[in-house]
Amino acid sequence: MPDIRIEIDVADALRALDRLSDAALPGRIAERVADEVVLPALIKYPKASGNAQPFKTAAQRKFVMGAIRRGDIQIPYRRTGDLGTKWAKQPFNGGMVLRSEVGYSEIVIGEKQADYFKGTWKPLSKTIDDLEGDIALAATAELVETIGNAGP
């Protein structure tokens, strides 16, 4: 009876998998996720609500009206786009921190979101949750490229 010999050479596969132990890989994945998924999503501004922002106190009203008279506040308000474009990337061992450089970001998209922005601006945590699939795809793409870039 004839024999069939099956021999598997996994040396190339093992060499490819060794590339995944590269200490810089998590940082590259985090940067790719930031550049290709998270930052582009943050640039998209929601449509303006069109609602007047109510004053909380008489002092606040006085301050705002004075700022309008001095020209510090323009009417109609023009969006700067800063909330979507002014993010600092801070790499750390195995990842990346994206930090808003806009002082008011916490009350617009952060954990302390003001009531006025609710329903218009999506909280940052919800934005990230919604991007989960795209984040996974970007991370997978970096892994595939890492494995495939160097020959056997």
Buried (B, 14 or more C-beta within 10 A) or exposed (E): EEEEEEEEEEEEEEEBEEBEEEEEBBBBBBBBBBEBBBBEBBEEEEEEEEEEEEEEEEEEEEBBEEEEEEEEEEEEEEEEEBBBEBBEBEEEEEBBEBEBEBEEBBBBBBEEBBEBBEEBBBBBEEBBEEBEEBBEBBBEBBBEEBBEEEEE
